[in-house]
Amino acid sequence: MAYIKQVLANGLTVYCDPLATSRSVAIGAWVRAGSRYETAVEAGMTHFLEHMCFKGTPTRTAQQIANEMDHLGGEMNAFTSQEMTCFYAHVLSENAVHAAELLGDLLTRSVLDPEELSREKSVVIEEIAESQDDPEDLVIQQLYEVHFGNHPLALPILGTEASVSKFSREDVQGYFRRNYHREGMFLTISGRFSWPPLRESLERAFADIPEGETAASPSPRDFRPAFSSRETPKDLEQVHVALGMSGLPVAHRDQTALRLLNVHLGGGMSSRLFQEVREKRGLAYSIYSTGQSFADGGIVRIAASTRPSKKGELLSILVDELARLQKVPLTGEELVRAKNQLKSSLLIGLESILTRMNKMGRDILYWGEEVETDRLERWIDDASSEDLLRVAREQDWISRRSLSVLGPEKE
């Protein structure tokens, strides 16, 4: 069933996906604000503001917000990415009205209290420090820096200790006003709910949302990966390796073929990388390939860790497997296996109300409409080995790749 589009009295758009057999409802508020839209001095502001929205309104203190969230049960949280921020609640259907009221209060009436702001800066700086203690996070962040060069996508979503520590209340208020408005936000609702009372709740909750200018759009700078490399010495037991290859925009016609290639390369225990690196040679405990797509481009990355003495062998295998994708088409059995894995991840995931709500938001952000499950399945079914071989050659991961290495300086 197609999404049902509703428009509140104040002009805020709501997309509904009712499911009568569910016992729960997921409500998402999507803000077209992400780290790629920040200036250099704003680095980390989008993520920081996500935190601050939970820190008090004129009628609720931070403690009262936390108490109400726990009282509702289920889950209420938020996340920030390069191109969006999402605040969501997944609760029992009978708690939908209360959850909607709480979300609206957080997103339109946050007071951004100076004491809370100072305290939360310390919290986020600790979050940054925790990330910097994790070599898996560090090697991927370094990969984004060398792969995207001077493009905003190279910057960490969390920002840096230097940038976050300088945020003033006026800075945060200004960013809030520029991004949290009617034109930059929409709602998605999936699950079992009664629309009339939920609509009344949303009308009250978002009554104060201001009008705004045109919503954010991708950086006008050309999306051209730098395809560079960097090795950073760090006192670790293992050397951590990440390769970055060119990806595709979310709505690109070859996105399905790229995802199937990615599944075949490093998406499971039967994948080429898992079999060659772990099962046959015992070089790594974990190795995977994953993709991330944006409105105007993307990245496919491979990550693994091994003993320093095995780094050269590991990298050689990775390059060999990338070359193989460009030379040898998938067999019929390999293609069927990749298709089954991709279909399963899609269809099984959509049994979750929260996943359905998330899909709605991404559909609207990147396509402007629903991308029906039947259409996604058809794209998977129609993909051929020749399609995958063509995409592998066009993407040319052998010559168009970035490298990030983190670990002991000497082998």
Secondary structure, 3 states (H helix, E strand, C coil): CCCEEEECCCCCEEEEEECCCCCEEEEEEEECCCHHHCCHHHCCHHHHHHHHCCCEECCEEHHHHHHHHHHHCCEEEEEECCCCEEEEEEEEHHHHHHHHHHHHHHHHHCCCCHHHHHHHHHHHHHHHHHHHCCHHHHHHHHHHHHHHCCCHHHCCCCCCHHHHHCCCHHHHHHHHHHHCCHHHEEEEEEECCCHHHHHHHHHHHCCCCCCCCCCCCCCCCCCCCCCCEEEEECCCCCEEEEEEEECCCCCCCCHHHHHHHHHHHHCCCCCHHHHHHHHHCCCCCCEEEEEEECCCCEEEEEEEEECHHHHHHHHHHHHHHHHHHHHCCCCHHHHHHHHHHHHHHHHHHCCCHHHHHHHHHHHHHHCCCCCCHHHHHHHHHHCCHHHHHHHHHHHCCCCCEEEEEEECCCC
